[in-house]
Amino acid sequence: MRTSAASKAIDERTGEPDPHLIYLNDVLLVGGGVPIRIDDEIIGAIGVAGSPGSIHDEECADAGIAQIERSLR
């Protein structure tokens, strides 16, 4: 799951968190994590933290994946 899915946990109609997504036992949804894929298979993930906002963390993670993408094939 791409962590921007955490933003999908907020119901667009009501603006309220979806309790089925937010309140999962033993699960914390935060931004900054991006799966590493080869074709349709998830082979790993990269997590980045520390920028002002999780969207920028994801941008950094995407840039990191782009740097190693050729070596994954």
mmCIF file as gemmi writes it, N, C-alpha and C atoms, coordinates in Angstrom:
data_model
loop_
_atom_site.group_PDB
_atom_site.id
_atom_site.type_symbol
_atom_site.label_atom_id
_atom_site.label_alt_id
_atom_site.label_comp_id
_atom_site.label_asym_id
_atom_site.label_entity_id
_atom_site.label_seq_id
_atom_site.pdbx_PDB_ins_code
_atom_site.Cartn_x
_atom_site.Cartn_y
_atom_site.Cartn_z
_atom_site.occupancy
_atom_site.B_iso_or_equiv
_atom_site.pdbx_formal_charge
_atom_site.auth_seq_id
_atom_site.auth_asym_id
_atom_site.pdbx_PDB_model_num
ATOM 1 N N . MET Axp A 1 ? 0.847 -1.167 0 1 0 ? 1 A 1
ATOM 2 C CA . MET Axp A 1 ? 0 0 0 1 0 ? 1 A 1
ATOM 3 C C . MET Axp A 1 ? 0.895 1.233 0 1 0 ? 1 A 1
ATOM 4 N N . ARG Axp A 2 ? 0.683 2.094 -0.914 1 0 ? 2 A 1
ATOM 5 C CA . ARG Axp A 2 ? 1.385 3.368 -0.94 1 0 ? 2 A 1
ATOM 6 C C . ARG Axp A 2 ? 0.803 4.221 0.178 1 0 ? 2 A 1
ATOM 7 N N . THR Axp A 3 ? 1.637 4.902 0.915 1 0 ? 3 A 1
ATOM 8 C CA . THR Axp A 3 ? 1.149 5.563 2.113 1 0 ? 3 A 1
ATOM 9 C C . THR Axp A 3 ? 0.265 6.759 1.832 1 0 ? 3 A 1
ATOM 10 N N . SER Axp A 4 ? 0.269 7.239 0.613 1 0 ? 4 A 1
ATOM 11 C CA . SER Axp A 4 ? -0.705 8.281 0.333 1 0 ? 4 A 1
ATOM 12 C C . SER Axp A 4 ? -2.117 7.721 0.483 1 0 ? 4 A 1
ATOM 13 N N . ALA Axp A 5 ? -2.204 6.394 0.573 1 0 ? 5 A 1
ATOM 14 C CA . ALA Axp A 5 ? -3.504 5.785 0.866 1 0 ? 5 A 1
ATOM 15 C C . ALA Axp A 5 ? -4.001 6.21 2.234 1 0 ? 5 A 1
ATOM 16 N N . ALA Axp A 6 ? -3.073 6.651 3.099 1 0 ? 6 A 1
ATOM 17 C CA . ALA Axp A 6 ? -3.506 7.147 4.405 1 0 ? 6 A 1
ATOM 18 C C . ALA Axp A 6 ? -4.439 8.328 4.23 1 0 ? 6 A 1
ATOM 19 N N . SER Axp A 7 ? -4.18 9.16 3.225 1 0 ? 7 A 1
ATOM 20 C CA . SER Axp A 7 ? -5.078 10.29 2.987 1 0 ? 7 A 1
ATOM 21 C C . SER Axp A 7 ? -6.438 9.806 2.504 1 0 ? 7 A 1
ATOM 22 N N . LYS Axp A 8 ? -6.471 8.62 1.893 1 0 ? 8 A 1
ATOM 23 C CA . LYS Axp A 8 ? -7.745 8.056 1.449 1 0 ? 8 A 1
ATOM 24 C C . LYS Axp A 8 ? -8.584 7.591 2.631 1 0 ? 8 A 1
ATOM 25 N N . ALA Axp A 9 ? -7.965 7.482 3.798 1 0 ? 9 A 1
ATOM 26 C CA . ALA Axp A 9 ? -8.702 7.072 4.989 1 0 ? 9 A 1
ATOM 27 C C . ALA Axp A 9 ? -9.686 8.143 5.425 1 0 ? 9 A 1
ATOM 28 N N . ILE Axp A 10 ? -9.501 9.362 4.939 1 0 ? 10 A 1
ATOM 29 C CA . ILE Axp A 10 ? -10.445 10.441 5.236 1 0 ? 10 A 1
ATOM 30 C C . ILE Axp A 10 ? -11.543 10.399 4.175 1 0 ? 10 A 1
ATOM 31 N N . ASP Axp A 11 ? -12.738 10.184 4.61 1 0 ? 11 A 1
ATOM 32 C CA . ASP Axp A 11 ? -13.873 10.113 3.697 1 0 ? 11 A 1
ATOM 33 C C . ASP Axp A 11 ? -14.042 11.463 3.008 1 0 ? 11 A 1
ATOM 34 N N . GLU Axp A 12 ? -13.992 11.46 1.687 1 0 ? 12 A 1
ATOM 35 C CA . GLU Axp A 12 ? -14.069 12.711 0.931 1 0 ? 12 A 1
ATOM 36 C C . GLU Axp A 12 ? -15.423 13.387 1.061 1 0 ? 12 A 1
ATOM 37 N N . ARG Axp A 13 ? -16.451 12.631 1.364 1 0 ? 13 A 1
ATOM 38 C CA . ARG Axp A 13 ? -17.787 13.222 1.475 1 0 ? 13 A 1
ATOM 39 C C . ARG Axp A 13 ? -18.004 13.889 2.814 1 0 ? 13 A 1
ATOM 40 N N . THR Axp A 14 ? -17.528 13.239 3.882 1 0 ? 14 A 1
ATOM 41 C CA . THR Axp A 14 ? -17.811 13.761 5.216 1 0 ? 14 A 1
ATOM 42 C C . THR Axp A 14 ? -16.627 14.482 5.835 1 0 ? 14 A 1
ATOM 43 N N . GLY Axp A 15 ? -15.414 14.214 5.34 1 0 ? 15 A 1
ATOM 44 C CA . GLY Axp A 15 ? -14.222 14.793 5.939 1 0 ? 15 A 1
ATOM 45 C C . GLY Axp A 15 ? -13.808 14.104 7.233 1 0 ? 15 A 1
ATOM 46 N N . GLU Axp A 16 ? -14.484 13.002 7.558 1 0 ? 16 A 1
ATOM 47 C CA . GLU Axp A 16 ? -14.203 12.255 8.783 1 0 ? 16 A 1
ATOM 48 C C . GLU Axp A 16 ? -13.356 11.027 8.471 1 0 ? 16 A 1
ATOM 49 N N . PRO Axp A 17 ? -12.511 10.631 9.409 1 0 ? 17 A 1
ATOM 50 C CA . PRO Axp A 17 ? -11.733 9.404 9.201 1 0 ? 17 A 1
ATOM 51 C C . PRO Axp A 17 ? -12.64 8.189 9.056 1 0 ? 17 A 1
ATOM 52 N N . ASP Axp A 18 ? -12.261 7.294 8.171 1 0 ? 18 A 1
ATOM 53 C CA . ASP Axp A 18 ? -12.965 6.024 8.027 1 0 ? 18 A 1
ATOM 54 C C . ASP Axp A 18 ? -12.479 5.103 9.134 1 0 ? 18 A 1
ATOM 55 N N . PRO Axp A 19 ? -13.328 4.752 10.074 1 0 ? 19 A 1
ATOM 56 C CA . PRO Axp A 19 ? -12.873 3.947 11.211 1 0 ? 19 A 1
ATOM 57 C C . PRO Axp A 19 ? -12.335 2.585 10.802 1 0 ? 19 A 1
ATOM 58 N N . HIS Axp A 20 ? -12.725 2.087 9.649 1 0 ? 20 A 1
ATOM 59 C CA . HIS Axp A 20 ? -12.211 0.796 9.19 1 0 ? 20 A 1
ATOM 60 C C . HIS Axp A 20 ? -10.749 0.903 8.756 1 0 ? 20 A 1
ATOM 61 N N . LEU Axp A 21 ? -10.303 2.078 8.394 1 0 ? 21 A 1
ATOM 62 C CA . LEU Axp A 21 ? -8.923 2.259 7.948 1 0 ? 21 A 1
ATOM 63 C C . LEU Axp A 21 ? -8.04 2.888 9.012 1 0 ? 21 A 1
ATOM 64 N N . ILE Axp A 22 ? -8.582 3.791 9.794 1 0 ? 22 A 1
ATOM 65 C CA . ILE Axp A 22 ? -7.787 4.516 10.776 1 0 ? 22 A 1
ATOM 66 C C . ILE Axp A 22 ? -7.541 3.703 12.035 1 0 ? 22 A 1
ATOM 67 N N . TYR Axp A 23 ? -8.533 2.996 12.497 1 0 ? 23 A 1
ATOM 68 C CA . TYR Axp A 23 ? -8.452 2.346 13.801 1 0 ? 23 A 1
ATOM 69 C C . TYR Axp A 23 ? -8.208 0.842 13.688 1 0 ? 23 A 1
ATOM 70 N N . LEU Axp A 24 ? -7.228 0.458 12.902 1 0 ? 24 A 1
ATOM 71 C CA . LEU Axp A 24 ? -6.85 -0.942 12.805 1 0 ? 24 A 1
ATOM 72 C C . LEU Axp A 24 ? -5.932 -1.268 13.984 1 0 ? 24 A 1
ATOM 73 N N . ASN Axp A 25 ? -6.2 -2.342 14.668 1 0 ? 25 A 1
ATOM 74 C CA . ASN Axp A 25 ? -5.355 -2.742 15.792 1 0 ? 25 A 1
ATOM 75 C C . ASN Axp A 25 ? -3.936 -3.005 15.315 1 0 ? 25 A 1
ATOM 76 N N . ASP Axp A 26 ? -2.972 -2.462 16.041 1 0 ? 26 A 1
ATOM 77 C CA . ASP Axp A 26 ? -1.549 -2.694 15.784 1 0 ? 26 A 1
ATOM 78 C C . ASP Axp A 26 ? -1.076 -2.186 14.425 1 0 ? 26 A 1
ATOM 79 N N . VAL Axp A 27 ? -1.781 -1.23 13.833 1 0 ? 27 A 1
ATOM 80 C CA . VAL Axp A 27 ? -1.382 -0.661 12.547 1 0 ? 27 A 1
ATOM 81 C C . VAL Axp A 27 ? -1.37 0.851 12.664 1 0 ? 27 A 1
ATOM 82 N N . LEU Axp A 28 ? -0.292 1.467 12.195 1 0 ? 28 A 1
ATOM 83 C CA . LEU Axp A 28 ? -0.184 2.917 12.168 1 0 ? 28 A 1
ATOM 84 C C . LEU Axp A 28 ? 0.071 3.351 10.733 1 0 ? 28 A 1
ATOM 85 N N . LEU Axp A 29 ? -0.842 4.128 10.172 1 0 ? 29 A 1
ATOM 86 C CA . LEU Axp A 29 ? -0.683 4.623 8.808 1 0 ? 29 A 1
ATOM 87 C C . LEU Axp A 29 ? -0.033 6.001 8.847 1 0 ? 29 A 1
ATOM 88 N N . VAL Axp A 30 ? 1.133 6.105 8.264 1 0 ? 30 A 1
ATOM 89 C CA . VAL Axp A 30 ? 1.815 7.388 8.153 1 0 ? 30 A 1
ATOM 90 C C . VAL Axp A 30 ? 2.4 7.5 6.754 1 0 ? 30 A 1
ATOM 91 N N . GLY Axp A 31 ? 2.647 8.712 6.326 1 0 ? 31 A 1
ATOM 92 C CA . GLY Axp A 31 ? 3.215 8.934 5.01 1 0 ? 31 A 1
ATOM 93 C C . GLY Axp A 31 ? 4.698 8.65 4.973 1 0 ? 31 A 1
ATOM 94 N N . GLY Axp A 32 ? 5.232 8.533 3.759 1 0 ? 32 A 1
ATOM 95 C CA . GLY Axp A 32 ? 6.67 8.38 3.584 1 0 ? 32 A 1
ATOM 96 C C . GLY Axp A 32 ? 7.122 7.017 3.132 1 0 ? 32 A 1
ATOM 97 N N . GLY Axp A 33 ? 6.247 6.05 3.09 1 0 ? 33 A 1
ATOM 98 C CA . GLY Axp A 33 ? 6.618 4.707 2.662 1 0 ? 33 A 1
ATOM 99 C C . GLY Axp A 33 ? 6.137 4.423 1.26 1 0 ? 33 A 1
ATOM 100 N N . VAL Axp A 34 ? 7.002 3.805 0.458 1 0 ? 34 A 1
ATOM 101 C CA . VAL Axp A 34 ? 6.666 3.509 -0.934 1 0 ? 34 A 1
ATOM 102 C C . VAL Axp A 34 ? 7.108 2.079 -1.242 1 0 ? 34 A 1
ATOM 103 N N . PRO Axp A 35 ? 6.232 1.263 -1.811 1 0 ? 35 A 1
ATOM 104 C CA . PRO Axp A 35 ? 6.646 -0.086 -2.182 1 0 ? 35 A 1
ATOM 105 C C . PRO Axp A 35 ? 7.594 -0.059 -3.383 1 0 ? 35 A 1
ATOM 106 N N . ILE Axp A 36 ? 8.497 -1.025 -3.422 1 0 ? 36 A 1
ATOM 107 C CA . ILE Axp A 36 ? 9.383 -1.215 -4.572 1 0 ? 36 A 1
ATOM 108 C C . ILE Axp A 36 ? 8.804 -2.382 -5.359 1 0 ? 36 A 1
ATOM 109 N N . ARG Axp A 37 ? 8.509 -2.148 -6.621 1 0 ? 37 A 1
ATOM 110 C CA . ARG Axp A 37 ? 7.85 -3.152 -7.464 1 0 ? 37 A 1
ATOM 111 C C . ARG Axp A 37 ? 8.714 -3.518 -8.662 1 0 ? 37 A 1
ATOM 112 N N . ILE Axp A 38 ? 8.624 -4.767 -9.038 1 0 ? 38 A 1
ATOM 113 C CA . ILE Axp A 38 ? 9.088 -5.221 -10.346 1 0 ? 38 A 1
ATOM 114 C C . ILE Axp A 38 ? 7.858 -5.782 -11.016 1 0 ? 38 A 1
ATOM 115 N N . ASP Axp A 39 ? 7.446 -5.132 -12.078 1 0 ? 39 A 1
ATOM 116 C CA . ASP Axp A 39 ? 6.183 -5.437 -12.741 1 0 ? 39 A 1
ATOM 117 C C . ASP Axp A 39 ? 5.062 -5.308 -11.705 1 0 ? 39 A 1
ATOM 118 N N . ASP Axp A 40 ? 4.317 -6.36 -11.457 1 0 ? 40 A 1
ATOM 119 C CA . ASP Axp A 40 ? 3.211 -6.277 -10.493 1 0 ? 40 A 1
ATOM 120 C C . ASP Axp A 40 ? 3.566 -6.852 -9.131 1 0 ? 40 A 1
ATOM 121 N N . GLU Axp A 41 ? 4.826 -7.228 -8.944 1 0 ? 41 A 1
ATOM 122 C CA . GLU Axp A 41 ? 5.231 -7.859 -7.696 1 0 ? 41 A 1
ATOM 123 C C . GLU Axp A 41 ? 5.936 -6.861 -6.774 1 0 ? 41 A 1
ATOM 124 N N . ILE Axp A 42 ? 5.501 -6.797 -5.529 1 0 ? 42 A 1
ATOM 125 C CA . ILE Axp A 42 ? 6.173 -5.967 -4.532 1 0 ? 42 A 1
ATOM 126 C C . ILE Axp A 42 ? 7.362 -6.766 -4.01 1 0 ? 42 A 1
ATOM 127 N N . ILE Axp A 43 ? 8.57 -6.2 -4.169 1 0 ? 43 A 1
ATOM 128 C CA . ILE Axp A 43 ? 9.776 -6.91 -3.735 1 0 ? 43 A 1
ATOM 129 C C . ILE Axp A 43 ? 10.415 -6.262 -2.511 1 0 ? 43 A 1
ATOM 130 N N . GLY Axp A 44 ? 9.888 -5.146 -2.084 1 0 ? 44 A 1
ATOM 131 C CA . GLY Axp A 44 ? 10.435 -4.454 -0.925 1 0 ? 44 A 1
ATOM 132 C C . GLY Axp A 44 ? 9.749 -3.125 -0.747 1 0 ? 44 A 1
ATOM 133 N N . ALA Axp A 45 ? 10.367 -2.279 0.059 1 0 ? 45 A 1
ATOM 134 C CA . ALA Axp A 45 ? 9.809 -0.956 0.307 1 0 ? 45 A 1
ATOM 135 C C . ALA Axp A 45 ? 10.922 -0.034 0.778 1 0 ? 45 A 1
ATOM 136 N N . ILE Axp A 46 ? 10.679 1.243 0.65 1 0 ? 46 A 1
ATOM 137 C CA . ILE Axp A 46 ? 11.599 2.257 1.151 1 0 ? 46 A 1
ATOM 138 C C . ILE Axp A 46 ? 10.772 3.256 1.947 1 0 ? 46 A 1
ATOM 139 N N . GLY Axp A 47 ? 11.309 3.669 3.063 1 0 ? 47 A 1
ATOM 140 C CA . GLY Axp A 47 ? 10.629 4.644 3.897 1 0 ? 47 A 1
ATOM 141 C C . GLY Axp A 47 ? 11.517 5.848 4.133 1 0 ? 47 A 1
ATOM 142 N N . VAL Axp A 48 ? 10.96 7.01 4.051 1 0 ? 48 A 1
ATOM 143 C CA . VAL Axp A 48 ? 11.685 8.258 4.251 1 0 ? 48 A 1
ATOM 144 C C . VAL Axp A 48 ? 10.902 9.106 5.241 1 0 ? 48 A 1
ATOM 145 N N . ALA Axp A 49 ? 11.607 9.784 6.125 1 0 ? 49 A 1
ATOM 146 C CA . ALA Axp A 49 ? 10.959 10.666 7.088 1 0 ? 49 A 1
ATOM 147 C C . ALA Axp A 49 ? 11.83 11.898 7.301 1 0 ? 49 A 1
ATOM 148 N N . GLY Axp A 50 ? 11.2 12.974 7.72 1 0 ? 50 A 1
ATOM 149 C CA . GLY Axp A 50 ? 11.955 14.161 8.103 1 0 ? 50 A 1
ATOM 150 C C . GLY Axp A 50 ? 11.673 15.41 7.296 1 0 ? 50 A 1
ATOM 151 N N . SER Axp A 51 ? 11.017 15.273 6.151 1 0 ? 51 A 1
ATOM 152 C CA . SER Axp A 51 ? 10.705 16.479 5.383 1 0 ? 51 A 1
ATOM 153 C C . SER Axp A 51 ? 9.473 17.147 5.973 1 0 ? 51 A 1
ATOM 154 N N . PRO Axp A 52 ? 9.229 18.399 5.596 1 0 ? 52 A 1
ATOM 155 C CA . PRO Axp A 52 ? 8.027 19.07 6.11 1 0 ? 52 A 1
ATOM 156 C C . PRO Axp A 52 ? 6.776 18.593 5.36 1 0 ? 52 A 1
ATOM 157 N N . GLY Axp A 53 ? 6.286 17.432 5.732 1 0 ? 53 A 1
ATOM 158 C CA . GLY Axp A 53 ? 5.077 16.887 5.112 1 0 ? 53 A 1
ATOM 159 C C . GLY Axp A 53 ? 5.357 15.556 4.453 1 0 ? 53 A 1
ATOM 160 N N . SER Axp A 54 ? 4.477 14.587 4.671 1 0 ? 54 A 1
ATOM 161 C CA . SER Axp A 54 ? 4.724 13.243 4.159 1 0 ? 54 A 1
ATOM 162 C C . SER Axp A 54 ? 4.741 13.176 2.646 1 0 ? 54 A 1
ATOM 163 N N . ILE Axp A 55 ? 4.091 14.103 1.963 1 0 ? 55 A 1
ATOM 164 C CA . ILE Axp A 55 ? 4.126 14.083 0.497 1 0 ? 55 A 1
ATOM 165 C C . ILE Axp A 55 ? 5.554 14.258 0.003 1 0 ? 55 A 1
ATOM 166 N N . HIS Axp A 56 ? 6.345 15.074 0.689 1 0 ? 56 A 1
ATOM 167 C CA . HIS Axp A 56 ? 7.74 15.26 0.293 1 0 ? 56 A 1
ATOM 168 C C . HIS Axp A 56 ? 8.569 14.038 0.646 1 0 ? 56 A 1
ATOM 169 N N . ASP Axp A 57 ? 8.225 13.353 1.727 1 0 ? 57 A 1
ATOM 170 C CA . ASP Axp A 57 ? 8.887 12.092 2.061 1 0 ? 57 A 1
ATOM 171 C C . ASP Axp A 57 ? 8.679 11.099 0.926 1 0 ? 57 A 1
ATOM 172 N N . GLU Axp A 58 ? 7.467 11.005 0.427 1 0 ? 58 A 1
ATOM 173 C CA . GLU Axp A 58 ? 7.177 10.087 -0.672 1 0 ? 58 A 1
ATOM 174 C C . GLU Axp A 58 ? 7.928 10.483 -1.93 1 0 ? 58 A 1
ATOM 175 N N . GLU Axp A 59 ? 8.043 11.778 -2.208 1 0 ? 59 A 1
ATOM 176 C CA . GLU Axp A 59 ? 8.802 12.235 -3.371 1 0 ? 59 A 1
ATOM 177 C C . GLU Axp A 59 ? 10.256 11.798 -3.262 1 0 ? 59 A 1
ATOM 178 N N . CYS Axp A 60 ? 10.83 11.901 -2.065 1 0 ? 60 A 1
ATOM 179 C CA . CYS Axp A 60 ? 12.22 11.465 -1.846 1 0 ? 60 A 1
ATOM 180 C C . CYS Axp A 60 ? 12.343 9.955 -2.025 1 0 ? 60 A 1
ATOM 181 N N . ALA Axp A 61 ? 11.37 9.196 -1.514 1 0 ? 61 A 1
ATOM 182 C CA . ALA Axp A 61 ? 11.387 7.744 -1.68 1 0 ? 61 A 1
ATOM 183 C C . ALA Axp A 61 ? 11.292 7.375 -3.154 1 0 ? 61 A 1
ATOM 184 N N . ASP Axp A 62 ? 10.416 8.04 -3.892 1 0 ? 62 A 1
ATOM 185 C CA . ASP Axp A 62 ? 10.291 7.791 -5.334 1 0 ? 62 A 1
ATOM 186 C C . ASP Axp A 62 ? 11.603 8.086 -6.057 1 0 ? 62 A 1
ATOM 187 N N . ALA Axp A 63 ? 12.277 9.166 -5.667 1 0 ? 63 A 1
ATOM 188 C CA . ALA Axp A 63 ? 13.558 9.524 -6.294 1 0 ? 63 A 1
ATOM 189 C C . ALA Axp A 63 ? 14.611 8.459 -5.994 1 0 ? 63 A 1
ATOM 190 N N . GLY Axp A 64 ? 14.61 7.928 -4.784 1 0 ? 64 A 1
ATOM 191 C CA . GLY Axp A 64 ? 15.542 6.87 -4.436 1 0 ? 64 A 1
ATOM 192 C C . GLY Axp A 64 ? 15.297 5.616 -5.25 1 0 ? 64 A 1
ATOM 193 N N . ILE Axp A 65 ? 14.04 5.252 -5.401 1 0 ? 65 A 1
ATOM 194 C CA . ILE Axp A 65 ? 13.697 4.072 -6.204 1 0 ? 65 A 1
ATOM 195 C C . ILE Axp A 65 ? 14.117 4.283 -7.647 1 0 ? 65 A 1
ATOM 196 N N . ALA Axp A 66 ? 13.913 5.48 -8.17 1 0 ? 66 A 1
ATOM 197 C CA . ALA Axp A 66 ? 14.303 5.775 -9.549 1 0 ? 66 A 1
ATOM 198 C C . ALA Axp A 66 ? 15.81 5.581 -9.75 1 0 ? 66 A 1
ATOM 199 N N . GLN Axp A 67 ? 16.594 5.882 -8.729 1 0 ? 67 A 1
ATOM 200 C CA . GLN Axp A 67 ? 18.048 5.738 -8.828 1 0 ? 67 A 1
ATOM 201 C C . GLN Axp A 67 ? 18.495 4.282 -8.901 1 0 ? 67 A 1
ATOM 202 N N . ILE Axp A 68 ? 17.758 3.381 -8.281 1 0 ? 68 A 1
ATOM 203 C CA . ILE Axp A 68 ? 18.169 1.975 -8.261 1 0 ? 68 A 1
ATOM 204 C C . ILE Axp A 68 ? 17.343 1.09 -9.189 1 0 ? 68 A 1
ATOM 205 N N . GLU Axp A 69 ? 16.386 1.678 -9.873 1 0 ? 69 A 1
ATOM 206 C CA . GLU Axp A 69 ? 15.422 0.897 -10.651 1 0 ? 69 A 1
ATOM 207 C C . GLU Axp A 69 ? 16.092 -0.031 -11.671 1 0 ? 69 A 1
ATOM 208 N N . ARG Axp A 70 ? 17.098 0.443 -12.375 1 0 ? 70 A 1
ATOM 209 C CA . ARG Axp A 70 ? 17.746 -0.386 -13.393 1 0 ? 70 A 1
ATOM 210 C C . ARG Axp A 70 ? 18.418 -1.605 -12.778 1 0 ? 70 A 1
ATOM 211 N N . SER Axp A 71 ? 18.965 -1.459 -11.601 1 0 ? 71 A 1
ATOM 212 C CA . SER Axp A 71 ? 19.655 -2.587 -10.968 1 0 ? 71 A 1
ATOM 213 C C . SER Axp A 71 ? 18.692 -3.63 -10.414 1 0 ? 71 A 1
ATOM 214 N N . LEU Axp A 72 ? 17.407 -3.322 -10.375 1 0 ? 72 A 1
ATOM 215 C CA . LEU Axp A 72 ? 16.411 -4.262 -9.862 1 0 ? 72 A 1
ATOM 216 C C . LEU Axp A 72 ? 15.954 -5.253 -10.9 1 0 ? 72 A 1
ATOM 217 N N . ARG Axp A 73 ? 16.242 -5.023 -12.128 1 0 ? 73 A 1
ATOM 218 C CA . ARG Axp A 73 ? 15.751 -5.888 -13.223 1 0 ? 73 A 1
ATOM 219 C C . ARG Axp A 73 ? 16.709 -6.99 -13.559 1 0 ? 73 A 1
